[in-house]
Amino acid sequence: GSLSAATYYKQIANHYTRIYIQDPTHPNITIKGYSNVPEATNTGLEINLDQNVTKAWKMNLNGNIYRNRIRGYTGTIDFPTPVAYVIDSRGDTPWFFKANNFFSLSPRLKCELSGVYFSDKATAQGEELSRWGVNAGVRTSWLKDRLEVNLTASDIFNRMGIRQQIDQGNGFATLYQNFYET
C-alpha cells in the first residue's frame, strides 16, 4: 500500500457563486442569481491511502480538511429590478472523506462500493449543509475482455443533493434544496 499527504493553497479571483435575494415586489418569491465574489481562498491538507487489504480487495481512502475564506463585498442583481445585497466576510474549516472499495470476485466479475461525506461549508450567503452518498457497481466481462457489461447505482440513498441554508439578513432566510444536483 501507499500513504501520501499534500498541503495546498488556492486563491480564487472572481469566484462565481449563487446569490439569493428576496423579490422586492413579491416577498414570498426568492430570486436565484449568480455573481462573482471578489476573492475566496482555501488552505488545506489532503491525505490518501491506497491499500491491498486482501488479494481480492483493494481499498482507497481519501480525506481533506481546509480553511475556507470568502471576502465580503456589495453587489447588485438587476432582475426583475435592481436589488443591492451585501456579503459579509466569512470562513470555516470544512472537510470531506471518500472511501473506495474494489472487489475481484472472479477473473470476470468485479464489484465496487464507494462512499463519500462532505461536512457543512461556508458559502457567500450562509452554508452548504453536509451531505453524503453511497455508490455501487458490478462489472463482468466475456470473450477475453472484448465484451463488458457494467451495472452502476449512484447516490443509492439520495443524500448527495445540494442543500444550502441562506441567511441574507434583514429577516430574509431560506433553505435551498436540489436533490438531483450533486
N, C-alpha and C positions, 0 to 999 in steps of 0.2 A: 504494500500500500504506500500511499504518499500523503504527506501533510504539507500544505502551503499556506502562507499568510501574506497579505499585502495591505499597505495603507494607501490612501488616496486623498486627493483634494480636487474638487470640481468647482469652478467658478462659472456660473451660467449668467451671461448677459442677456437681457430682454427675454427672460423666462416666460414662455407662452402658457397661460393658465386660464381656467374658467373663472368667471366673475358672475355672482348672483346679486341681483338688486330687486327691490320691490317696485312694481309698476306704480308710478306716482298717481295715475288716474284710476287704477283698479287695485286696491290694496291686497286683494286675495290672489293676485297673479304675481308669480315670480319670473323674472326675466333672466335667462342664462345667456351670457355673452362671453367674449374672450378678450383678453388683454395681455400685454407684456409687462410683467413685474420687472423693474429695472435690474435687479440682481438677486440671485439666490446662490448659496454656497453649500457644499456638502464636504465634510471631512470625515473619513471613516476607516474602518478596519474590516477586512474580509478574510475568512478562514475557510479552507476547503480540505476535505479528507476524502481520498479515494481508497477503498479497501476491498480486497477479495476476502469475503467472510468464509466462504467455503468454495469448493471447485465449481459449484453451480450457482453461487450467489455473490454478486458484486454490488457494492453499496457506494454511493457518493453523497456526502453531506456538505452543505454549504451554509455558512452563517455570515451575516453582515450587520454591523452596527455603525451608525454615523451621526454626526451633528449636522442638523438641517437648519439653515438660517434663511429667512426671507426678509429682504429690506422693504420697509414701508414706502408708500407713495400715495399720491392722489391721482385719480383718473376720471374719465367720463365715458359713459356708454350713451350713444346717440340714438338708440331706438327704444321706444317709439318717439320719445322726446329726450333731449339731453338730460342725463342724471349724473351728478357727480358722486363719487364714492371715495372712501378713504381706507387704505390698507395699512394696518399697524405693523411695525416690525415684529417678527416672531421667530421662534426657533424651538427645537426639541431634539430628542435623541431617539429616533425610530430604529427598528431592527427588523430583519427577516431571516427566516430559516427555511431551507429546502432539503428534502431527503429523496433520493432516487434509489430504487432497488431494482436490480436486473436479475432475473432467474432463468437459467437454462434447464428446462425440464427434460429435454432430449435434444439430440443434434438438430431436429427440425422444429421444435416447439420452444418458444421463448416468451417470457412474461415480464412486464414492467409495472411497478407500483410506485407512485410518487406522491409526495405531499408537500405543501408549502404554507407558510404562515407569514403574514405581514402585520406588524404592530400598527397602532394608531400613528398618524404622521401629520404634522402641521401643514396646512395649505395657506394660501393667501388670505382666506376669509374664515378659517376655522380649522377643522381637521378632517382628514380622511380616516374613517374608522377601520379598526382591524378587520382582517379577512383571512380566510384560509380555504384550501381546496385539496382534493384528492383526485388523482387521475390514474387510470389503469389501462393496460394494453396487452394484447396477445398477438404473437406473430408466428405463423407457420410457413414452411417452405417445402416445395416439391421440385422434382425434375432437376436435381443437382443445383438448387438455389436459383433456377431460372424463373420459377413461379412462386410468388409470395402473396400471402393473404394476411392483412392486418385488421384487427378489431380494436378500436380505442373508445374509451369513455372519459370525457373531460368534465371536470368540476362535478363529480358524482353527487355531491350533497348540496349543490347550488349555493355555495358560500363565498365565492370569489368575486361576486358583483361589487361594484364600487358604491360605497355609501359615504357621504360627506355631511358632517354637521356644520352648517353655515351660521355664523353669528356676525352680522354686519353692524351691529349696534343700533341705536335709535329704536329699539324694540323689534327689529327685524331679525328673525332667526328661522331657519328652515332645515329640513333633513332631505338631502338629495339621495335617491336610491336608483340604481340601474343594475338589476341582477343579470343582465345579458351583456354588459360591457365589463370585460375583465382586463 
